[in-house]
Amino acid sequence: MIPSPGDPRDASRLGLVESARHLAAGDVTSRQLVEASLARASRVAGTVNPFRVLLSGEALRAADAADERLAAGEAAPLLGVPVVVKDDTDVEGQMTPFGCAGDFPVKSTDSFIVRLLRQAGAVIIAKSNTPELGLYPWTEGLAFGVTRNPWNLSHSAGGSSGGSAAAVASGVVAGALGSDGAGSVRIPASWCNLVGVKPQRGRLSTWPESEAWTGITSPGPLTRSVVDAAMLLDVLSVNHADDRHRPPAPSRSFVSWASDAPRALRVALALRPPWVSAPVSLDPQVEKAVRGVAERLAGLGHRVEEMSPRYGPMGIPFLVRAAVGGWEWLGNVPDWSQLDPRTLASARSGRRLAGWPLQASRRLEVPFAALVGRIFERFDVVITPVTATGPPKVGAADGMGHLKTQRFMAASCPYAWPWNYLGWPAMSIPAGFVEGGLPVGAQLVGPANTDGLLISLAAQLEAAAPWEAVADPTANAADAVGQPGLAVPFGRRG
C-alpha cells in the first residue's frame, strides 16, 4: 500500500532530514518507512526500472533492528531511514557487477562508505542500475535493460548513476549514493530534477580502492533537497586510513552551511564549453534555464558576469586517466564476451596508457589547475550548464559504433568532466524544464575545498524558488513508454 499524502511514511514527500525527525519523534517506525519504500519500488519496477537488486528481506530486518534502537533511546543521523546505493558499491553478501552481466564474486565486506551509512543507521534497500562500467551518460545495458526517466518514460534518466537518480526522483527513497567520474552524479541529477554533488576529491572515501578510476571518480549524494545532500555529506565525510586523497576536514558541518545564506558573491556565468572531441551546440532551452538561475542569483544580491574559464587542451590528460581507469576495472569482469562491444573498446583503449602517459596526466593536473583557477582570482563561483542538451530518448545511441557513441556523449555532456580531472567540488541543481516536461540542471563549481560554499549558495537558491516536485512514473504508464510527455508532476514533499 502506498501511503497517502501527508502520511509520515510517504518517502516520496519526506526528505532524509524530515524522515529522521519523524523517526526520532516516534511518529513513524523504520519498518513502516521501509515497507512504503519497497511498495513504491515494486510500483515503479516495470516502468522506471531503477534497481539491479532489491534487498527486501535484509532491509526489513535492518528496519526492525533500527526500531529496537530507537525504542531504546539511541540516536544516529539516519537511524531507520531507507536509502539506495549504486551497483558499483560493495555491499556485503552481494555482487558488484557495475552494470555488467556475468557471475561476479559475492563481496564478503561492505565498502567503507556503506559501513559509514550503516553506522549512521541508514537502511539500504537496493543497489541501483548503472551502465556497463559507468561509461555512458544514460543507464541502459544488456544485463538489466533500460532505466527510464521518471518525468518522461520515453527518455533517459541519465548516467551513469541513473538508477540512483531515478529511485529518488520517483519517490522510492529520499536519498541515494552515486559515483561521478565525468558527471555521473550531476548528469542524472540534472535530467531528473535533483540535487547531485561531486565533492572535493577524497572528501568521500573510495575504499577498498585507494582511489577510484585513477582519482577522477568520487562518490556523491543524489537527493531532492540541498539539506538532504548536506546531511549525507556530513555522514560520509570520513576518510579510511588507506585513502590516497585526504582533503582538509570541513571547518563545520555541511548542514550548517545549508542553513546559512552566503555573503554577496562574484559569480561567473560560463556557457562556453571546454574542448571535446565533437562539435557542441548548447540547446537554447537549456541555455535559457541556466540563464534563469543566473538571474535569480543576481536578484539575491550576487554579482553575475558572463565569463568562461580557460580550459586549454585538458581533455587529453583527462581521457588518459579515464581510459586507464576503464582498463583497470575491466580486470574485474569475468566474461568480456557479455559486454557491449563499445564498452570493451573504451576499456581496452587504456591498455597502453597505464605507464608514463598516466604519470604525465597526473603531473599535468597542476598547470591545468593553475590555468583554470585564474577565473577564481576574479570570481568566487562559476555557474555552467550541466549538459548541453536535455535527456536523450531511450535508445538514442543504439546501433552507433564506438567512435560515434563517444562523439554523441561528448556533444551532449561537455561541461562536467573538467572538475573530475581537477578534483574540485561541483554540484547540479534543478534549473527548470524543457520541451516534453524534461528537467535540466545548472552546475555550481568552486575551487578546491569550497564544498560548503556551494552548498550554501544552492540552499539559498532553493529557498528562493523551491524545486521539490516529484515525478509520478505510474501515471498513464501503459501508454507512457515510447510516448513523450506522459509522466506528470506528482506533488511536493510535506
CORFEN-V670968 format. One record per helix or strand. SS is the DSSP state (H for helix, E for strand). FROM is the first residue (numbers start at 1). TO is the last residue. Records with the same first field share a line. If there is no record, write none. Layout:
BEGIN
SS = FROM-TO + FROM-TO
END
This chain:
BEGIN
H = 16-25 + 30-44 + 56-71 + 112-119 + 132-134 + 162-169 + 186-191 + 213-215 + 226-236 + 254-259 + 284-299 + 314-330 + 336-338 + 341-348 + 356-377 + 402-412 + 418-422 + 451-464 + 477-480
E = 51-54 + 82-86 + 95-95 + 106-106 + 123-128 + 140-141 + 145-146 + 148-149 + 152-156 + 175-180 + 195-198 + 212-212 + 217-223 + 266-269 + 303-306 + 381-385 + 393-393 + 426-434 + 438-445 + 469-472 + 488-492
END
